[in-house]
Amino acid sequence: MHDDDHVCLCFHVSKRKIVNFCKREKPPAASLISQCLSAGTGCGWCIPFIKKLHEQTMAGVDHPDLPTSPEEYAKRRARYLSTGERPEEESAANEHE
């Protein structure tokens, strides 16, 4: 995913904005990102991805990333919105955090 691609599709919050917020503010919990940027407060699809970016940034990863294309990400979100179920990898990521 590129820096200017949206992680939160409801509120159009980019990966760049989330990572920069984490680097600048160093929030102890990913939920604080939602309080400031509103990311994750709409449909909820992006919450595991916000957590992943937060985890990577706090661990000092130089270029935090989500290994998906914007098109695939949007397609998976559309499935989530229609079924209410996450693909297996997002569910598993959510359980470990």
Residue, then its C-alpha position, 0 to 999 in steps of 0.5 A: m500500500h502506498d503512503d497516500d492510499h486510504v486505510c480508513l475508507c469511511f473518513h479518507v484517512s491515509k496510511r501516511k497520516i496514520v504513520n505520521f501521527c504515530k511517529r509524532e504523538k507516539p500513542p500508547a494504544a492504537s485506539l488513540i489514533s481513532q480519537c484524533l483522526s476518526a479512522g476506524t470509527g465508521c464501518g470498523w473494517c480498518i481497525p486491524f490495519i490501524k493496529k498493524l500500522h501502530e504496532q509497526t511504527m511503535a516497533g521502529v519499522d522504517h516504512p510501516d506497510l500493509p501488504t495489499s493493493p488499494e484495489e484488493y483492500a477495497k474489494r475485501r472491505a466491500r465483502y466485509l460490508s456485505t457479509g459482516e465477516r472478515p477474511e481469515e487473515e484479518s480475523a487472526a491478526n485481530e485475535h493476536e492484538 
